[in-house]
Amino acid sequence: MKSYDFTVVIEKDEDGSYLAICPALQGCYAEGSTQEEALEMIKDAIKLHIEDRLDKGEPLYEEVFSSRLKIAV
């Protein structure tokens, strides 16, 4: 079994829910009422996304680099 590493971004929306997004996997996101719930749900979504792509013989691109940038405006 191969392991994969992905960056996950968690945002809080205006109604108080948490949205977890995996930028490397287009369309892979999950929502929860807490950060912890969103994180657990995105883990499941990522696993299903990977399994689906592998089953279909589609390529799975892994992250090479990620960074946090501070931009002054």
PDB file of N, CA, C and O in Angstrom:
ATOM      1  N   MET A   1       0.853  -1.177   0.000  1.00  0.00           N
ATOM      2  CA  MET A   1       0.000   0.000   0.000  1.00  0.00           C
ATOM      3  C   MET A   1       0.897   1.236   0.000  1.00  0.00           C
ATOM      4  O   MET A   1       1.792   1.356   0.836  1.00  0.00           O
ATOM      5  N   LYS A   2       0.659   2.140  -0.923  1.00  0.00           N
ATOM      6  CA  LYS A   2       1.442   3.365  -1.035  1.00  0.00           C
ATOM      7  C   LYS A   2       0.801   4.474  -0.209  1.00  0.00           C
ATOM      8  O   LYS A   2      -0.423   4.564  -0.103  1.00  0.00           O
ATOM      9  N   SER A   3       1.643   5.309   0.368  1.00  0.00           N
ATOM     10  CA  SER A   3       1.162   6.473   1.116  1.00  0.00           C
ATOM     11  C   SER A   3       1.386   7.732   0.291  1.00  0.00           C
ATOM     12  O   SER A   3       2.346   7.819  -0.475  1.00  0.00           O
ATOM     13  N   TYR A   4       0.506   8.694   0.448  1.00  0.00           N
ATOM     14  CA  TYR A   4       0.575   9.965  -0.265  1.00  0.00           C
ATOM     15  C   TYR A   4       0.528  11.104   0.743  1.00  0.00           C
ATOM     16  O   TYR A   4      -0.096  10.988   1.797  1.00  0.00           O
ATOM     17  N   ASP A   5       1.194  12.204   0.411  1.00  0.00           N
ATOM     18  CA  ASP A   5       1.165  13.408   1.244  1.00  0.00           C
ATOM     19  C   ASP A   5       0.516  14.532   0.447  1.00  0.00           C
ATOM     20  O   ASP A   5       0.927  14.820  -0.677  1.00  0.00           O
ATOM     21  N   PHE A   6      -0.493  15.161   1.026  1.00  0.00           N
ATOM     22  CA  PHE A   6      -1.180  16.264   0.378  1.00  0.00           C
ATOM     23  C   PHE A   6      -1.388  17.405   1.358  1.00  0.00           C
ATOM     24  O   PHE A   6      -1.584  17.188   2.554  1.00  0.00           O
ATOM     25  N   THR A   7      -1.344  18.612   0.838  1.00  0.00           N
ATOM     26  CA  THR A   7      -1.680  19.786   1.629  1.00  0.00           C
ATOM     27  C   THR A   7      -3.197  19.902   1.696  1.00  0.00           C
ATOM     28  O   THR A   7      -3.891  19.693   0.700  1.00  0.00           O
ATOM     29  N   VAL A   8      -3.699  20.235   2.868  1.00  0.00           N
ATOM     30  CA  VAL A   8      -5.129  20.474   3.065  1.00  0.00           C
ATOM     31  C   VAL A   8      -5.280  21.873   3.653  1.00  0.00           C
ATOM     32  O   VAL A   8      -4.592  22.228   4.611  1.00  0.00           O
ATOM     33  N   VAL A   9      -6.173  22.656   3.082  1.00  0.00           N
ATOM     34  CA  VAL A   9      -6.464  24.003   3.562  1.00  0.00           C
ATOM     35  C   VAL A   9      -7.859  23.970   4.184  1.00  0.00           C
ATOM     36  O   VAL A   9      -8.808  23.460   3.588  1.00  0.00           O
ATOM     37  N   ILE A  10      -7.966  24.521   5.385  1.00  0.00           N
ATOM     38  CA  ILE A  10      -9.274  24.592   6.047  1.00  0.00           C
ATOM     39  C   ILE A  10      -9.658  26.051   6.197  1.00  0.00           C
ATOM     40  O   ILE A  10      -8.907  26.853   6.752  1.00  0.00           O
ATOM     41  N   GLU A  11     -10.845  26.386   5.692  1.00  0.00           N
ATOM     42  CA  GLU A  11     -11.373  27.743   5.755  1.00  0.00           C
ATOM     43  C   GLU A  11     -12.680  27.733   6.539  1.00  0.00           C
ATOM     44  O   GLU A  11     -13.427  26.754   6.512  1.00  0.00           O
ATOM     45  N   LYS A  12     -12.943  28.823   7.228  1.00  0.00           N
ATOM     46  CA  LYS A  12     -14.217  28.970   7.936  1.00  0.00           C
ATOM     47  C   LYS A  12     -15.096  29.889   7.103  1.00  0.00           C
ATOM     48  O   LYS A  12     -14.693  31.003   6.769  1.00  0.00           O
ATOM     49  N   ASP A  13     -16.308  29.422   6.764  1.00  0.00           N
ATOM     50  CA  ASP A  13     -17.179  30.261   5.936  1.00  0.00           C
ATOM     51  C   ASP A  13     -18.077  31.137   6.814  1.00  0.00           C
ATOM     52  O   ASP A  13     -18.057  31.051   8.041  1.00  0.00           O
ATOM     53  N   GLU A  14     -18.858  31.977   6.145  1.00  0.00           N
ATOM     54  CA  GLU A  14     -19.654  32.974   6.859  1.00  0.00           C
ATOM     55  C   GLU A  14     -20.725  32.395   7.777  1.00  0.00           C
ATOM     56  O   GLU A  14     -21.166  33.076   8.702  1.00  0.00           O
ATOM     57  N   ASP A  15     -21.149  31.167   7.548  1.00  0.00           N
ATOM     58  CA  ASP A  15     -22.170  30.576   8.428  1.00  0.00           C
ATOM     59  C   ASP A  15     -21.562  29.734   9.552  1.00  0.00           C
ATOM     60  O   ASP A  15     -22.286  29.073  10.296  1.00  0.00           O
ATOM     61  N   GLY A  16     -20.216  29.760   9.676  1.00  0.00           N
ATOM     62  CA  GLY A  16     -19.545  29.068  10.771  1.00  0.00           C
ATOM     63  C   GLY A  16     -19.099  27.656  10.457  1.00  0.00           C
ATOM     64  O   GLY A  16     -18.467  27.018  11.299  1.00  0.00           O
ATOM     65  N   SER A  17     -19.401  27.146   9.282  1.00  0.00           N
ATOM     66  CA  SER A  17     -18.945  25.815   8.879  1.00  0.00           C
ATOM     67  C   SER A  17     -17.493  25.874   8.439  1.00  0.00           C
ATOM     68  O   SER A  17     -16.978  26.940   8.100  1.00  0.00           O
ATOM     69  N   TYR A  18     -16.842  24.730   8.446  1.00  0.00           N
ATOM     70  CA  TYR A  18     -15.453  24.638   8.033  1.00  0.00           C
ATOM     71  C   TYR A  18     -15.374  23.856   6.731  1.00  0.00           C
ATOM     72  O   TYR A  18     -15.959  22.781   6.600  1.00  0.00           O
ATOM     73  N   LEU A  19     -14.642  24.409   5.773  1.00  0.00           N
ATOM     74  CA  LEU A  19     -14.464  23.784   4.472  1.00  0.00           C
ATOM     75  C   LEU A  19     -13.015  23.350   4.349  1.00  0.00           C
ATOM     76  O   LEU A  19     -12.107  24.173   4.456  1.00  0.00           O
ATOM     77  N   ALA A  20     -12.793  22.061   4.125  1.00  0.00           N
ATOM     78  CA  ALA A  20     -11.452  21.514   3.928  1.00  0.00           C
ATOM     79  C   ALA A  20     -11.270  21.235   2.438  1.00  0.00           C
ATOM     80  O   ALA A  20     -12.103  20.582   1.809  1.00  0.00           O
ATOM     81  N   ILE A  21     -10.170  21.739   1.887  1.00  0.00           N
ATOM     82  CA  ILE A  21      -9.897  21.634   0.455  1.00  0.00           C
ATOM     83  C   ILE A  21      -8.522  21.004   0.265  1.00  0.00           C
ATOM     84  O   ILE A  21      -7.575  21.337   0.976  1.00  0.00           O
ATOM     85  N   CYS A  22      -8.420  20.097  -0.692  1.00  0.00           N
ATOM     86  CA  CYS A  22      -7.130  19.533  -1.092  1.00  0.00           C
ATOM     87  C   CYS A  22      -6.804  20.116  -2.469  1.00  0.00           C
ATOM     88  O   CYS A  22      -7.284  19.604  -3.480  1.00  0.00           O
ATOM     89  N   PRO A  23      -5.993  21.183  -2.523  1.00  0.00           N
ATOM     90  CA  PRO A  23      -5.738  21.871  -3.797  1.00  0.00           C
ATOM     91  C   PRO A  23      -5.141  20.986  -4.896  1.00  0.00           C
ATOM     92  O   PRO A  23      -5.384  21.231  -6.078  1.00  0.00           O
ATOM     93  N   ALA A  24      -4.376  19.979  -4.531  1.00  0.00           N
ATOM     94  CA  ALA A  24      -3.730  19.129  -5.539  1.00  0.00           C
ATOM     95  C   ALA A  24      -4.707  18.191  -6.236  1.00  0.00           C
ATOM     96  O   ALA A  24      -4.418  17.682  -7.319  1.00  0.00           O
ATOM     97  N   LEU A  25      -5.862  17.962  -5.619  1.00  0.00           N
ATOM     98  CA  LEU A  25      -6.854  17.051  -6.186  1.00  0.00           C
ATOM     99  C   LEU A  25      -8.101  17.860  -6.537  1.00  0.00           C
ATOM    100  O   LEU A  25      -8.946  18.130  -5.683  1.00  0.00           O
ATOM    101  N   GLN A  26      -8.196  18.231  -7.783  1.00  0.00           N
ATOM    102  CA  GLN A  26      -9.271  19.102  -8.242  1.00  0.00           C
ATOM    103  C   GLN A  26     -10.644  18.570  -7.838  1.00  0.00           C
ATOM    104  O   GLN A  26     -10.980  17.417  -8.106  1.00  0.00           O
ATOM    105  N   GLY A  27     -11.426  19.421  -7.194  1.00  0.00           N
ATOM    106  CA  GLY A  27     -12.777  19.050  -6.791  1.00  0.00           C
ATOM    107  C   GLY A  27     -12.850  18.243  -5.509  1.00  0.00           C
ATOM    108  O   GLY A  27     -13.924  17.771  -5.138  1.00  0.00           O
ATOM    109  N   CYS A  28     -11.726  18.077  -4.825  1.00  0.00           N
ATOM    110  CA  CYS A  28     -11.713  17.271  -3.598  1.00  0.00           C
ATOM    111  C   CYS A  28     -11.838  18.202  -2.388  1.00  0.00           C
ATOM    112  O   CYS A  28     -10.901  18.918  -2.034  1.00  0.00           O
ATOM    113  N   TYR A  29     -13.011  18.171  -1.771  1.00  0.00           N
ATOM    114  CA  TYR A  29     -13.265  19.025  -0.616  1.00  0.00           C
ATOM    115  C   TYR A  29     -14.285  18.352   0.297  1.00  0.00           C
ATOM    116  O   TYR A  29     -14.979  17.419  -0.108  1.00  0.00           O
ATOM    117  N   ALA A  30     -14.364  18.838   1.530  1.00  0.00           N
ATOM    118  CA  ALA A  30     -15.331  18.318   2.496  1.00  0.00           C
ATOM    119  C   ALA A  30     -15.704  19.448   3.445  1.00  0.00           C
ATOM    120  O   ALA A  30     -14.943  20.400   3.621  1.00  0.00           O
ATOM    121  N   GLU A  31     -16.867  19.337   4.049  1.00  0.00           N
ATOM    122  CA  GLU A  31     -17.348  20.361   4.972  1.00  0.00           C
ATOM    123  C   GLU A  31     -17.686  19.723   6.308  1.00  0.00           C
ATOM    124  O   GLU A  31     -18.174  18.594   6.362  1.00  0.00           O
ATOM    125  N   GLY A  32     -17.425  20.451   7.381  1.00  0.00           N
ATOM    126  CA  GLY A  32     -17.752  19.972   8.716  1.00  0.00           C
ATOM    127  C   GLY A  32     -18.157  21.116   9.610  1.00  0.00           C
ATOM    128  O   GLY A  32     -17.935  22.281   9.281  1.00  0.00           O
ATOM    129  N   SER A  33     -18.750  20.787  10.746  1.00  0.00           N
ATOM    130  CA  SER A  33     -19.173  21.830  11.676  1.00  0.00           C
ATOM    131  C   SER A  33     -18.024  22.268  12.581  1.00  0.00           C
ATOM    132  O   SER A  33     -18.120  23.303  13.240  1.00  0.00           O
ATOM    133  N   THR A  34     -16.934  21.489  12.620  1.00  0.00           N
ATOM    134  CA  THR A  34     -15.726  21.852  13.353  1.00  0.00           C
ATOM    135  C   THR A  34     -14.522  21.603  12.457  1.00  0.00           C
ATOM    136  O   THR A  34     -14.624  20.913  11.442  1.00  0.00           O
ATOM    137  N   GLN A  35     -13.378  22.169  12.839  1.00  0.00           N
ATOM    138  CA  GLN A  35     -12.150  21.921  12.081  1.00  0.00           C
ATOM    139  C   GLN A  35     -11.818  20.426  12.069  1.00  0.00           C
ATOM    140  O   GLN A  35     -11.441  19.867  11.039  1.00  0.00           O
ATOM    141  N   GLU A  36     -11.964  19.803  13.220  1.00  0.00           N
ATOM    142  CA  GLU A  36     -11.636  18.386  13.348  1.00  0.00           C
ATOM    143  C   GLU A  36     -12.528  17.523  12.451  1.00  0.00           C
ATOM    144  O   GLU A  36     -12.058  16.588  11.804  1.00  0.00           O
ATOM    145  N   GLU A  37     -13.819  17.852  12.426  1.00  0.00           N
ATOM    146  CA  GLU A  37     -14.748  17.101  11.582  1.00  0.00           C
ATOM    147  C   GLU A  37     -14.415  17.290  10.104  1.00  0.00           C
ATOM    148  O   GLU A  37     -14.430  16.331   9.333  1.00  0.00           O
ATOM    149  N   ALA A  38     -14.118  18.519   9.715  1.00  0.00           N
ATOM    150  CA  ALA A  38     -13.754  18.785   8.326  1.00  0.00           C
ATOM    151  C   ALA A  38     -12.487  18.030   7.945  1.00  0.00           C
ATOM    152  O   ALA A  38     -12.391  17.498   6.839  1.00  0.00           O
ATOM    153  N   LEU A  39     -11.520  17.979   8.848  1.00  0.00           N
ATOM    154  CA  LEU A  39     -10.268  17.264   8.576  1.00  0.00           C
ATOM    155  C   LEU A  39     -10.506  15.763   8.422  1.00  0.00           C
ATOM    156  O   LEU A  39      -9.952  15.140   7.516  1.00  0.00           O
ATOM    157  N   GLU A  40     -11.316  15.184   9.287  1.00  0.00           N
ATOM    158  CA  GLU A  40     -11.620  13.755   9.166  1.00  0.00           C
ATOM    159  C   GLU A  40     -12.368  13.461   7.864  1.00  0.00           C
ATOM    160  O   GLU A  40     -12.112  12.449   7.211  1.00  0.00           O
ATOM    161  N   MET A  41     -13.280  14.340   7.495  1.00  0.00           N
ATOM    162  CA  MET A  41     -14.053  14.115   6.279  1.00  0.00           C
ATOM    163  C   MET A  41     -13.196  14.267   5.023  1.00  0.00           C
ATOM    164  O   MET A  41     -13.403  13.547   4.046  1.00  0.00           O
ATOM    165  N   ILE A  42     -12.223  15.210   5.036  1.00  0.00           N
ATOM    166  CA  ILE A  42     -11.372  15.381   3.856  1.00  0.00           C
ATOM    167  C   ILE A  42     -10.439  14.184   3.711  1.00  0.00           C
ATOM    168  O   ILE A  42     -10.078  13.823   2.590  1.00  0.00           O
ATOM    169  N   LYS A  43     -10.043  13.562   4.813  1.00  0.00           N
ATOM    170  CA  LYS A  43      -9.226  12.344   4.720  1.00  0.00           C
ATOM    171  C   LYS A  43      -9.975  11.275   3.932  1.00  0.00           C
ATOM    172  O   LYS A  43      -9.397  10.628   3.059  1.00  0.00           O
ATOM    173  N   ASP A  44     -11.253  11.089   4.235  1.00  0.00           N
ATOM    174  CA  ASP A  44     -12.066  10.106   3.508  1.00  0.00           C
ATOM    175  C   ASP A  44     -12.218  10.502   2.040  1.00  0.00           C
ATOM    176  O   ASP A  44     -12.121   9.659   1.148  1.00  0.00           O
ATOM    177  N   ALA A  45     -12.460  11.803   1.798  1.00  0.00           N
ATOM    178  CA  ALA A  45     -12.630  12.276   0.421  1.00  0.00           C
ATOM    179  C   ALA A  45     -11.353  12.071  -0.394  1.00  0.00           C
ATOM    180  O   ALA A  45     -11.415  11.667  -1.555  1.00  0.00           O
ATOM    181  N   ILE A  46     -10.206  12.346   0.207  1.00  0.00           N
ATOM    182  CA  ILE A  46      -8.928  12.153  -0.493  1.00  0.00           C
ATOM    183  C   ILE A  46      -8.718  10.681  -0.822  1.00  0.00           C
ATOM    184  O   ILE A  46      -8.330  10.339  -1.939  1.00  0.00           O
ATOM    185  N   LYS A  47      -8.972   9.813   0.147  1.00  0.00           N
ATOM    186  CA  LYS A  47      -8.812   8.367  -0.085  1.00  0.00           C
ATOM    187  C   LYS A  47      -9.703   7.899  -1.230  1.00  0.00           C
ATOM    188  O   LYS A  47      -9.245   7.177  -2.115  1.00  0.00           O
ATOM    189  N   LEU A  48     -10.968   8.303  -1.221  1.00  0.00           N
ATOM    190  CA  LEU A  48     -11.891   7.909  -2.289  1.00  0.00           C
ATOM    191  C   LEU A  48     -11.463   8.480  -3.642  1.00  0.00           C
ATOM    192  O   LEU A  48     -11.567   7.806  -4.667  1.00  0.00           O
ATOM    193  N   HIS A  49     -10.985   9.719  -3.639  1.00  0.00           N
ATOM    194  CA  HIS A  49     -10.523  10.368  -4.868  1.00  0.00           C
ATOM    195  C   HIS A  49      -9.344   9.583  -5.461  1.00  0.00           C
ATOM    196  O   HIS A  49      -9.319   9.300  -6.659  1.00  0.00           O
ATOM    197  N   ILE A  50      -8.377   9.240  -4.618  1.00  0.00           N
ATOM    198  CA  ILE A  50      -7.207   8.483  -5.079  1.00  0.00           C
ATOM    199  C   ILE A  50      -7.629   7.116  -5.611  1.00  0.00           C
ATOM    200  O   ILE A  50      -7.212   6.718  -6.699  1.00  0.00           O
ATOM    201  N   GLU A  51      -8.444   6.405  -4.858  1.00  0.00           N
ATOM    202  CA  GLU A  51      -8.892   5.072  -5.290  1.00  0.00           C
ATOM    203  C   GLU A  51      -9.619   5.142  -6.629  1.00  0.00           C
ATOM    204  O   GLU A  51      -9.406   4.292  -7.494  1.00  0.00           O
ATOM    205  N   ASP A  52     -10.471   6.141  -6.807  1.00  0.00           N
ATOM    206  CA  ASP A  52     -11.227   6.291  -8.048  1.00  0.00           C
ATOM    207  C   ASP A  52     -10.294   6.534  -9.236  1.00  0.00           C
ATOM    208  O   ASP A  52     -10.449   5.919 -10.291  1.00  0.00           O
ATOM    209  N   ARG A  53      -9.326   7.434  -9.058  1.00  0.00           N
ATOM    210  CA  ARG A  53      -8.393   7.729 -10.151  1.00  0.00           C
ATOM    211  C   ARG A  53      -7.555   6.496 -10.496  1.00  0.00           C
ATOM    212  O   ARG A  53      -7.340   6.199 -11.671  1.00  0.00           O
ATOM    213  N   LEU A  54      -7.091   5.791  -9.487  1.00  0.00           N
ATOM    214  CA  LEU A  54      -6.286   4.587  -9.735  1.00  0.00           C
ATOM    215  C   LEU A  54      -7.110   3.504 -10.427  1.00  0.00           C
ATOM    216  O   LEU A  54      -6.618   2.843 -11.342  1.00  0.00           O
ATOM    217  N   ASP A  55      -8.359   3.317  -9.998  1.00  0.00           N
ATOM    218  CA  ASP A  55      -9.239   2.321 -10.622  1.00  0.00           C
ATOM    219  C   ASP A  55      -9.487   2.624 -12.094  1.00  0.00           C
ATOM    220  O   ASP A  55      -9.624   1.711 -12.908  1.00  0.00           O
ATOM    221  N   LYS A  56      -9.543   3.914 -12.433  1.00  0.00           N
ATOM    222  CA  LYS A  56      -9.794   4.320 -13.812  1.00  0.00           C
ATOM    223  C   LYS A  56      -8.509   4.414 -14.640  1.00  0.00           C
ATOM    224  O   LYS A  56      -8.557   4.699 -15.837  1.00  0.00           O
ATOM    225  N   GLY A  57      -7.368   4.174 -14.002  1.00  0.00           N
ATOM    226  CA  GLY A  57      -6.099   4.269 -14.703  1.00  0.00           C
ATOM    227  C   GLY A  57      -5.680   5.694 -14.997  1.00  0.00           C
ATOM    228  O   GLY A  57      -4.842   5.933 -15.866  1.00  0.00           O
ATOM    229  N   GLU A  58      -6.259   6.641 -14.280  1.00  0.00           N
ATOM    230  CA  GLU A  58      -5.931   8.044 -14.482  1.00  0.00           C
ATOM    231  C   GLU A  58      -4.682   8.403 -13.687  1.00  0.00           C
ATOM    232  O   GLU A  58      -4.424   7.814 -12.637  1.00  0.00           O
ATOM    233  N   PRO A  59      -3.904   9.368 -14.182  1.00  0.00           N
ATOM    234  CA  PRO A  59      -2.689   9.749 -13.460  1.00  0.00           C
ATOM    235  C   PRO A  59      -3.022  10.436 -12.135  1.00  0.00           C
ATOM    236  O   PRO A  59      -4.053  11.094 -11.997  1.00  0.00           O
ATOM    237  N   LEU A  60      -2.145  10.269 -11.194  1.00  0.00           N
ATOM    238  CA  LEU A  60      -2.289  10.904  -9.889  1.00  0.00           C
ATOM    239  C   LEU A  60      -1.040  11.743  -9.658  1.00  0.00           C
ATOM    240  O   LEU A  60       0.049  11.208  -9.448  1.00  0.00           O
ATOM    241  N   TYR A  61      -1.203  13.042  -9.697  1.00  0.00           N
ATOM    242  CA  TYR A  61      -0.072  13.945  -9.546  1.00  0.00           C
ATOM    243  C   TYR A  61       0.158  14.245  -8.077  1.00  0.00           C
ATOM    244  O   TYR A  61      -0.777  14.568  -7.345  1.00  0.00           O
ATOM    245  N   GLU A  62       1.398  14.138  -7.656  1.00  0.00           N
ATOM    246  CA  GLU A  62       1.746  14.437  -6.271  1.00  0.00           C
ATOM    247  C   GLU A  62       2.330  15.836  -6.173  1.00  0.00           C
ATOM    248  O   GLU A  62       2.952  16.333  -7.112  1.00  0.00           O
ATOM    249  N   GLU A  63       2.124  16.456  -5.039  1.00  0.00           N
ATOM    250  CA  GLU A  63       2.668  17.786  -4.806  1.00  0.00           C
ATOM    251  C   GLU A  63       4.188  17.735  -4.798  1.00  0.00           C
ATOM    252  O   GLU A  63       4.799  16.776  -4.325  1.00  0.00           O
ATOM    253  N   VAL A  64       4.772  18.786  -5.333  1.00  0.00           N
ATOM    254  CA  VAL A  64       6.218  18.914  -5.327  1.00  0.00           C
ATOM    255  C   VAL A  64       6.642  19.938  -4.275  1.00  0.00           C
ATOM    256  O   VAL A  64       7.659  19.768  -3.602  1.00  0.00           O
ATOM    257  N   PHE A  65       5.854  20.992  -4.145  1.00  0.00           N
ATOM    258  CA  PHE A  65       6.217  22.079  -3.241  1.00  0.00           C
ATOM    259  C   PHE A  65       4.966  22.860  -2.864  1.00  0.00           C
ATOM    260  O   PHE A  65       4.059  23.015  -3.682  1.00  0.00           O
ATOM    261  N   SER A  66       4.914  23.344  -1.650  1.00  0.00           N
ATOM    262  CA  SER A  66       3.871  24.277  -1.251  1.00  0.00           C
ATOM    263  C   SER A  66       4.509  25.317  -0.322  1.00  0.00           C
ATOM    264  O   SER A  66       5.497  25.040   0.359  1.00  0.00           O
ATOM    265  N   SER A  67       3.935  26.491  -0.311  1.00  0.00           N
ATOM    266  CA  SER A  67       4.480  27.571   0.493  1.00  0.00           C
ATOM    267  C   SER A  67       3.350  28.501   0.902  1.00  0.00           C
ATOM    268  O   SER A  67       2.314  28.571   0.241  1.00  0.00           O
ATOM    269  N   ARG A  68       3.560  29.193   1.971  1.00  0.00           N
ATOM    270  CA  ARG A  68       2.616  30.216   2.425  1.00  0.00           C
ATOM    271  C   ARG A  68       3.255  31.565   2.142  1.00  0.00           C
ATOM    272  O   ARG A  68       4.382  31.824   2.563  1.00  0.00           O
ATOM    273  N   LEU A  69       2.546  32.413   1.439  1.00  0.00           N
ATOM    274  CA  LEU A  69       3.077  33.711   1.068  1.00  0.00           C
ATOM    275  C   LEU A  69       2.330  34.824   1.771  1.00  0.00           C
ATOM    276  O   LEU A  69       1.111  34.758   1.930  1.00  0.00           O
ATOM    277  N   LYS A  70       3.059  35.849   2.193  1.00  0.00           N
ATOM    278  CA  LYS A  70       2.432  37.043   2.764  1.00  0.00           C
ATOM    279  C   LYS A  70       2.507  38.134   1.707  1.00  0.00           C
ATOM    280  O   LYS A  70       3.589  38.471   1.228  1.00  0.00           O
ATOM    281  N   ILE A  71       1.361  38.679   1.348  1.00  0.00           N
ATOM    282  CA  ILE A  71       1.276  39.698   0.317  1.00  0.00           C
ATOM    283  C   ILE A  71       0.687  40.965   0.937  1.00  0.00           C
ATOM    284  O   ILE A  71      -0.394  40.931   1.526  1.00  0.00           O
ATOM    285  N   ALA A  72       1.394  42.063   0.803  1.00  0.00           N
ATOM    286  CA  ALA A  72       0.898  43.353   1.316  1.00  0.00           C
ATOM    287  C   ALA A  72       0.170  44.073   0.192  1.00  0.00           C
ATOM    288  O   ALA A  72       0.678  44.171  -0.925  1.00  0.00           O
ATOM    289  N   VAL A  73      -1.011  44.570   0.489  1.00  0.00           N
ATOM    290  CA  VAL A  73      -1.807  45.310  -0.505  1.00  0.00           C
ATOM    291  C   VAL A  73      -2.224  46.632   0.096  1.00  0.00           C
ATOM    292  O   VAL A  73      -2.903  47.422  -0.560  1.00  0.00           O
TER     293      VAL A  73
END
